[in-house]
Amino acid sequence: MTDLEAHVAQKGRKELVKQVRAQINALGIKYIYYQFVSVTGRIVGKGVPADHWETVAEKGFQLVYGSTANLFVDRRKNYIGYGPEASELVGIPDPETFVQLPWDKRVARVFCTCFRNREERENPGGHLSSDCRGNLRIIHDEFKKKHKGLHLRHGCEPEMMWLKKGDNGLPDGGFSKPNCYHIDQFESLRPVFMKVIEYAQAMGLDMIQGDHEDAPGQLELNWMYDDCMRTADRLTTYRQICAQVARENNLIACFMPKPFMGVSASGCHHNLSLWTGGDDQVNNLHQEKLPGQKDVFSYRKGGVNTFMPGKGGGKPGQIGLYAIGGVIKHLNALTAIGSSTVNSYRRLWDTGFWAPVFADWGYQNRTCALRISAPGRFEYRSVDAAVNPYLMAGALLKAFDDGISNKIDPGEPEERNMYEAIAAGKKVKKLPMSLGEALDHLENDKVINSALPGDMMRVFMHYKRDEHEKFMATVTNWDLEQYWDILP
């Protein structure tokens, strides 16, 4: 049995397919987006009339392999990852992710897992290794099996900016003033964030808090943490929702890490913990009939958080310390995934805005790449608004595995402001300060490489090396202003 056949035949899936048909009929769904996520985190796929649900659920749809790299060309006009001669992938919908779109209730979406074509000479119907979402499922399952049910739950802090749209359709500054936590500026964006929350709750996100951050038009809206796959799916869904609300309000929902100098960039801090046990429970906000599958509205509750400190308080539990040790060891390579664009490094160079520049960890210390943000979890800070959450979660699991398996000691936490600690004589390394440098580290780190198996590493490196090369080859306004009259 191929990977594709095993996925279609997995226990309980036929019943889920029937449940989706019942929801299609009850909700009046006419059209379905079959979507997966590219190497850069973009949402790609196909739309199919709902009449064909059963056929697509069993046989899938086909799309060129290069769609996993946005069907993008490099600076030499070669397609990234796969050429025009490559086969077409098979996308198989995961029925547990089916949910109605609240802005057009005739339409639903479902996430898909991607496989190699059935007619491939080599590994026909095998898992497509450039499918980042499918990779995360495999990596997490392997981690749970190796560590006796230990699993990753995390939440994220998705900062982003709401920008005004100029007459030319391009950004024309932030909608609000850069005043952090000011309710007045938060209120100015109320029509936007209330619509985001409405749509988010209708699509399974348990929204818990939000605020105005300290850049123009910058908001952070949070939802409840969960199993890592659901959290990645929800961040992807949140981005779709923001794009829709932007269309409705003639704004731009900007997930670029650093569009403005002199103010904070947009991060996407990950708050991480490893658990055993627990079970899935439907969010209690939804007492009415769910506009989608139960799994979309469920959260993992209960169990034991292995990151909790002992009775004396203080440091995380031993598993947590080892996990931190693994992340510290692999920070340089992880930076290439969490800070994955050329623009990401503007965030690190524009100092004074609490960006995580230093490869260290501490308590409530925002100058470090990791901080203990609360008992039972730590905050990974070297990750920004443009992150692919599936690649990030998979890479962190590999770092955790290395730390736990090899009992890596992270050293003592730094409680001082890192700049003060350095002034006092502490020796500490900086994170990579350019995309090119970070990619060098990723290329040479076998542990983090394993989070990008098979084609994924090749596609990711092709895409990102090309991005860095294009930047290095581009003459900017800064170049002209700096050098136009350099001589005589």
Secondary structure, DSSP 8 states (H G I E B T S, - for coil): --HHHHHHT-TTHHHHHHHHHHHHHHHT--EEEEEEE-TTS-EEEEEEEGGGHHHHHHH-EEEEGGGGGTT-B-TTS-BSSS-TTS-EEEEEE-GGG-EE-TTSTTEEEEEEEEE--TT-SSSTT-B-TT-HHHHHHHHHHHHHHHTTT-EEEEEEEEEEEEEEE-TTSSEEEESS---TT-HHHHHHTHHHHHHHHHHHHHTT--EEEEEE-SSTTEEEEEE--EEHHHHHHHHHHHHHHHHHHHHHHTEEEE--S-SSTTS---BEEEEEEEEE--EEEE-TT--S--SB-GGGGEEEE-SEETTS--TT-SS--HHHHHHHHHHHHTHHHHHHHHS-STTHHHHHHS-SS----EEEEEES-TTEEEEEEETTEEEE-S-BTT--HHHHHHHHHHHHHHHHHTT--------S-HHHHHHTT----B---SHHHHHHHHHT-HHHHTTSTTHHHHHHHHHHHHHHHHHHT---HHHHHHHTT---
